[in-house]
Amino acid sequence: MFLTATLSGSLGCISIGPTTEVRYIIVHPGKPAQILENEKLKIRQLEDDNVVEQDIGGWIVMPLDHWKYIEKKLTSQ
């Protein structure tokens, strides 16, 4: 489920200047999702906390707690 909000620098009917678009990906525990559009986003890598820009088209997303559970299962074998 994608929720898109557009913020404007002015409260008037006509705005002049830059517009910022904010997109949220709402993912519920136990229900991972696949991103169908390619977007370039700033992300934090989980293994080393580095922040990078990366295209995310096709990625599977899930809540961090869900990933931590999977990571624990994979590393405990």
MINULO-422730 format. One line per 5 residues: their letters; for each residue z negated, x negated, y negated of N, C-alpha, C. Coordinates in nm, 3 decimals, always signed. Layout:
BEGIN
a> Z X Y Z X Y Z X Y ~ ...
! end
This chain:
BEGIN
mflta> +0.000 -0.085 +0.116 +0.000 +0.000 +0.000 +0.000 -0.090 -0.123 ~ +0.094 -0.071 -0.212 +0.102 -0.150 -0.333 +0.065 -0.062 -0.451 ~ -0.012 -0.117 -0.542 -0.049 -0.047 -0.664 -0.002 -0.133 -0.779 ~ +0.080 -0.077 -0.866 +0.135 -0.154 -0.976 +0.084 -0.099 -1.109 ~ +0.039 -0.187 -1.194 -0.007 -0.147 -1.326 +0.062 -0.233 -1.429
tlsgs> +0.104 -0.174 -1.538 +0.168 -0.249 -1.645 +0.078 -0.244 -1.767 ~ +0.046 -0.360 -1.821 -0.041 -0.370 -1.938 +0.043 -0.410 -2.058 ~ +0.013 -0.352 -2.171 +0.090 -0.382 -2.291 -0.004 -0.439 -2.397 ~ +0.051 -0.523 -2.486 -0.028 -0.582 -2.592 -0.055 -0.487 -2.706 ~ +0.001 -0.368 -2.706 -0.016 -0.273 -2.814 -0.044 -0.135 -2.756
lgcis> -0.121 -0.055 -2.830 -0.150 +0.080 -2.785 -0.049 +0.181 -2.837 ~ +0.044 +0.139 -2.921 +0.145 +0.228 -2.977 +0.249 +0.268 -2.875 ~ +0.338 +0.359 -2.915 +0.442 +0.406 -2.824 +0.546 +0.298 -2.797 ~ +0.575 +0.217 -2.898 +0.674 +0.112 -2.883 +0.601 -0.021 -2.902 ~ +0.615 -0.108 -2.803 +0.549 -0.238 -2.816 +0.653 -0.348 -2.825
igptt> +0.625 -0.447 -2.906 +0.712 -0.563 -2.919 +0.632 -0.682 -2.870 ~ +0.691 -0.761 -2.782 +0.621 -0.878 -2.731 +0.616 -0.877 -2.579 ~ +0.548 -0.975 -2.525 +0.545 -0.988 -2.379 +0.468 -0.876 -2.311 ~ +0.510 -0.845 -2.191 +0.443 -0.746 -2.108 +0.396 -0.817 -1.982 ~ +0.276 -0.788 -1.939 +0.222 -0.848 -1.817 +0.220 -0.744 -1.707
evryi> +0.271 -0.782 -1.591 +0.270 -0.691 -1.475 +0.168 -0.743 -1.376 ~ +0.082 -0.653 -1.330 -0.020 -0.689 -1.232 +0.005 -0.608 -1.106 ~ +0.010 -0.675 -0.991 +0.028 -0.605 -0.863 -0.090 -0.637 -0.774 ~ -0.139 -0.534 -0.709 -0.249 -0.551 -0.614 -0.200 -0.513 -0.475 ~ -0.243 -0.587 -0.376 -0.216 -0.552 -0.238 -0.348 -0.502 -0.182
ivhpg> -0.351 -0.376 -0.143 -0.473 -0.318 -0.087 -0.460 -0.320 +0.064 ~ -0.547 -0.396 +0.128 -0.544 -0.411 +0.273 -0.682 -0.375 +0.325 ~ -0.686 -0.285 +0.421 -0.813 -0.241 +0.477 -0.848 -0.321 +0.602 ~ -0.978 -0.346 +0.628 -1.018 -0.421 +0.748 -0.958 -0.361 +0.875 ~ -0.906 -0.448 +0.960 -0.847 -0.405 +1.086 -0.705 -0.353 +1.075
kpaqi> -0.648 -0.355 +0.953 -0.512 -0.303 +0.932 -0.430 -0.403 +0.851 ~ -0.390 -0.516 +0.913 -0.308 -0.613 +0.840 -0.175 -0.550 +0.797 ~ -0.110 -0.611 +0.699 +0.017 -0.560 +0.649 +0.115 -0.675 +0.629 ~ +0.246 -0.644 +0.626 +0.348 -0.745 +0.600 +0.406 -0.721 +0.462 ~ +0.423 -0.828 +0.385 +0.483 -0.820 +0.252 +0.635 -0.818 +0.268
lenek> +0.699 -0.713 +0.219 +0.842 -0.694 +0.239 +0.927 -0.745 +0.124 ~ +0.867 -0.772 +0.008 +0.941 -0.827 -0.105 +0.899 -0.972 -0.125 ~ +0.993 -1.055 -0.166 +0.959 -1.195 -0.191 +0.905 -1.208 -0.333 ~ +0.787 -1.261 -0.347 +0.724 -1.283 -0.476 +0.670 -1.425 -0.481 ~ +0.671 -1.486 -0.596 +0.609 -1.617 -0.613 +0.472 -1.592 -0.674
lkirq> +0.368 -1.635 -0.603 +0.231 -1.612 -0.647 +0.151 -1.741 -0.647 ~ +0.045 -1.742 -0.725 -0.050 -1.852 -0.721 -0.150 -1.817 -0.611 ~ -0.166 -1.907 -0.512 -0.255 -1.879 -0.399 -0.354 -1.994 -0.380 ~ -0.466 -1.963 -0.316 -0.565 -2.064 -0.279 -0.554 -2.087 -0.129 ~ -0.527 -2.210 -0.090 -0.516 -2.243 +0.051 -0.656 -2.245 +0.113
leddn> -0.673 -2.176 +0.227 -0.805 -2.163 +0.287 -0.858 -2.292 +0.347 ~ -0.770 -2.380 +0.396 -0.819 -2.500 +0.463 -0.878 -2.603 +0.368 ~ -0.828 -2.609 +0.242 -0.877 -2.713 +0.152 -0.901 -2.664 +0.008 ~ -0.891 -2.535 -0.017 -0.915 -2.474 -0.148 -0.817 -2.518 -0.257 ~ -0.705 -2.583 -0.220 -0.603 -2.617 -0.320 -0.536 -2.490 -0.370
vveqd> -0.503 -2.487 -0.499 -0.431 -2.374 -0.558 -0.287 -2.418 -0.581 ~ -0.192 -2.340 -0.526 -0.050 -2.372 -0.536 +0.030 -2.245 -0.564 ~ +0.154 -2.261 -0.609 +0.246 -2.147 -0.621 +0.335 -2.146 -0.498 ~ +0.354 -2.028 -0.439 +0.432 -2.020 -0.316 +0.498 -1.883 -0.306 ~ +0.620 -1.879 -0.249 +0.687 -1.753 -0.219 +0.617 -1.691 -0.099
iggwi> +0.591 -1.559 -0.104 +0.514 -1.496 +0.003 +0.590 -1.388 +0.079 ~ +0.722 -1.378 +0.062 +0.800 -1.278 +0.134 +0.785 -1.292 +0.284 ~ +0.752 -1.184 +0.353 +0.739 -1.184 +0.498 +0.599 -1.218 +0.548 ~ +0.510 -1.259 +0.459 +0.375 -1.295 +0.501 +0.300 -1.174 +0.555 ~ +0.208 -1.200 +0.644 +0.114 -1.099 +0.692 -0.015 -1.118 +0.613
vmpld> -0.068 -1.012 +0.558 -0.191 -1.021 +0.478 -0.302 -0.942 +0.546 ~ -0.424 -0.990 +0.528 -0.540 -0.923 +0.584 -0.661 -0.958 +0.500 ~ -0.768 -0.878 +0.507 -0.889 -0.912 +0.431 -0.945 -1.046 +0.478 ~ -1.012 -1.119 +0.389 -1.066 -1.251 +0.422 -1.163 -1.244 +0.540 ~ -1.248 -1.141 +0.547 -1.342 -1.128 +0.659 -1.268 -1.116 +0.792
hwkyi> -1.155 -1.046 +0.792 -1.073 -1.030 +0.912 -1.020 -1.167 +0.956 ~ -0.968 -1.244 +0.859 -0.917 -1.377 +0.890 -1.028 -1.468 +0.944 ~ -1.147 -1.464 +0.881 -1.258 -1.549 +0.926 -1.291 -1.522 +1.072 ~ -1.286 -1.396 +1.114 -1.312 -1.359 +1.254 -1.206 -1.421 +1.346 ~ -1.080 -1.409 +1.308 -0.971 -1.466 +1.389 -0.982 -1.619 +1.393
ekklt> -1.009 -1.680 +1.278 -1.024 -1.825 +1.273 -1.138 -1.873 +1.365 ~ -1.248 -1.800 +1.364 -1.363 -1.834 +1.450 -1.324 -1.826 +1.597 ~ -1.252 -1.721 +1.636 -1.207 -1.704 +1.774 -1.112 -1.817 +1.815 ~ -1.021 -1.856 +1.726 -0.924 -1.961 +1.757 -0.990 -2.098 +1.771 ~ -1.089 -2.127 +1.689 -1.151 -2.259 +1.691 -1.263 -2.270 +1.795
sq> -1.308 -2.160 +1.852 -1.417 -2.166 +1.951 -1.365 -2.184 +2.093 ~ -1.235 -2.192 +2.113 -1.179 -2.206 +2.247 -1.179 -2.350 +2.293
! end
